[in-house]
Each structure stands twice: as C-alpha cells, then as structure tokens.
Amino acid sequence: MNSLRPTAEEAREWGESLDKLLAHRYGLIAFKGFLRTEFSDENIEFWQACEAYRRTKSTSKLTSKAKKIFEEFIATHAPREVNLDSHTREMTSSNILSPTRSTFDLAQKRIYGLMEKDSYPRFLRSEIYLDLTDPKQLNGVA
C-alpha cells in the first residue's frame, strides 16, 4: 500500500470534498479503514456496491445484483444494514420490483450525505489523515 501512498499535497486535496477523497484510490482505502475503526464501513461498502451496480452493462444482471445489494444492505436486519429513513427504505424496496440503473440512487444519496456530514469531517481530524497530510506533525518533529 505504501507504493500507493499519496503526496502530502494530494492528501490535502481530499480535504476539499468527499468526492475528491473517494476518487483517489488511496483516499478510498484510507477512508474505508477509518470507517472500519468507527464500525460504520457498511456505508462505504454500500456506496461502492451502488457505483458498481450503476456501471452494470447487462440489463439481465440488474435484477440479481439489485436483490443482492438489497438483501445485504437495505432489508430490515440485513447483515450490513445501512441507516436509512423509512421513506427511503420503502422507495428502494419498491424500486427493486423493476430494477433500473437508478434503483439505489436515493438510498445512495442518503448514505453519501451521512458520510459527508458525519464521518468525513471526523476523518479529516483523524490520525490517519493527519499523518498523510503532515507526517512530521504526528511524530513530534514539527
């Protein structure tokens, strides 16, 4: 993973937006690791599953993929259940009946919003991020 390590300047750019963080391979890995420490990595896993789902070329595969994502992340008592309001959960449940590439858009947007408002600011204050942006700061060399 060290070969992927960003420069301090690249890592500082992640502080501009969650999109910039998620667009960088190492940033995504670092954020996922951070979420794991907070026991909320199901959020990024769901977001990634939705991104992959949207890129599905074969419409015949949409139904099986939609069902798998729903059962893993959205169904009540799902093994990796994400925190969605009842309206979003109901809308997504309804969308599953006739899956399209936008089936999970509302749910994905809600989870992205949760990460952006909650986890992302904490990530920017975390040792993981601070070490990447200014390694000397954590080592007491500053």
C-alpha positions in Angstrom: 0.0 0.0 0.0 3.0 2.3 0.5 3.5 2.5 -3.2 0.1 4.0 -3.5 0.8 6.5 -0.7 -0.2 10.0 -1.9 2.0 13.0 -1.5 1.0 15.3 1.4 -0.4 17.8 -1.2 -2.6 15.1 -2.8 -3.9 14.1 0.6 -4.6 17.7 1.5 -6.8 17.9 -1.7 -9.0 15.3 -0.1 -10.0 17.9 2.5 -11.7 19.9 -0.3 -14.5 17.4 -0.7 -15.7 13.9 -0.1 -15.8 13.4 -3.9 -12.1 14.1 -4.2 -11.3 11.7 -1.4 -13.4 8.9 -2.9 -12.0 9.5 -6.4 -8.4 8.8 -5.2 -7.6 5.1 -4.8 -5.5 5.5 -1.6 -8.0 8.0 -0.3 -10.8 5.5 -0.6 -8.7 2.8 1.1 -7.8 5.2 3.9 -11.4 6.4 4.4 -12.6 2.8 4.4 -10.0 1.9 7.1 -11.2 4.9 9.1 -14.8 3.9 8.9 -13.9 0.3 10.0 -12.5 1.8 13.2 -15.8 3.5 13.7 -17.8 0.4 12.9 -19.5 2.1 10.0 -17.7 0.7 7.0 -21.0 -0.7 5.7 -21.7 2.9 4.4 -18.8 3.0 2.1 -19.3 -0.7 1.1 -22.9 0.2 0.2 -21.8 3.3 -1.7 -19.2 1.2 -3.7 -21.8 -1.5 -4.4 -24.2 1.1 -5.8 -21.4 2.6 -8.0 -20.6 -0.9 -9.4 -24.3 -1.6 -9.9 -24.8 1.6 -11.9 -22.0 0.5 -14.2 -23.6 -2.9 -14.9 -23.7 -3.3 -18.7 -26.0 -6.2 -18.9 -29.6 -5.3 -18.0 -30.3 -9.0 -17.4 -27.8 -8.9 -14.4 -29.5 -5.9 -12.8 -32.2 -7.9 -11.1 -29.8 -10.3 -9.4 -27.4 -7.6 -8.4 -30.2 -5.4 -7.1 -31.5 -8.2 -5.0 -28.1 -9.0 -3.6 -27.4 -5.3 -2.6 -30.9 -5.0 -1.1 -30.5 -8.2 1.0 -27.0 -7.2 2.2 -27.5 -3.5 3.0 -31.2 -2.4 2.9 -33.5 -5.1 4.1 -34.5 -4.9 7.7 -31.9 -6.9 9.8 -29.6 -7.1 6.7 -26.1 -8.3 7.7 -24.6 -4.9 6.8 -27.7 -2.8 7.1 -27.2 0.9 6.4 -29.0 3.6 8.3 -31.9 4.8 6.1 -35.1 6.6 6.9 -38.3 4.7 6.4 -39.3 6.7 3.3 -36.0 5.9 1.5 -36.2 2.3 2.5 -39.7 2.0 1.2 -38.9 3.7 -2.1 -35.9 1.5 -2.6 -37.9 -1.6 -1.8 -40.4 -0.5 -4.4 -37.7 0.1 -7.0 -36.4 -3.4 -6.5 -39.6 -4.8 -8.1 -38.4 -3.4 -11.5 -34.7 -2.7 -11.2 -33.0 0.0 -13.3 -29.6 1.5 -13.0 -31.1 4.2 -10.8 -32.8 1.8 -8.4 -30.5 2.7 -5.5 -29.9 6.4 -6.3 -32.0 7.8 -3.5 -30.5 5.4 -0.9 -27.0 6.0 -2.1 -27.5 9.8 -2.0 -28.7 9.5 1.7 -25.8 7.4 2.7 -23.4 9.7 0.9 -24.9 12.6 2.8 -24.5 10.8 6.1 -20.8 10.1 5.3 -20.3 13.7 4.1 -21.8 15.3 7.2 -20.7 12.9 9.8 -17.8 10.5 9.1 -15.9 12.7 6.6 -15.3 15.6 9.0 -14.1 13.2 11.6 -11.8 11.5 9.1 -10.2 14.9 8.3 -9.4 15.2 12.1 -8.1 11.6 12.3 -4.6 10.5 12.8 -4.8 8.6 9.5 -5.5 11.7 7.6 -3.2 14.0 9.6 -0.3 11.6 9.1 -0.8 11.7 5.4 -1.1 15.4 5.1 1.8 16.2 7.5 3.7 13.2 8.8 6.0 15.3 10.9 3.0 16.7 12.9 2.3 13.3 14.5 5.9 12.3 15.0 6.5 15.4 17.2 9.0 16.7 14.6 7.0 19.8 13.7 
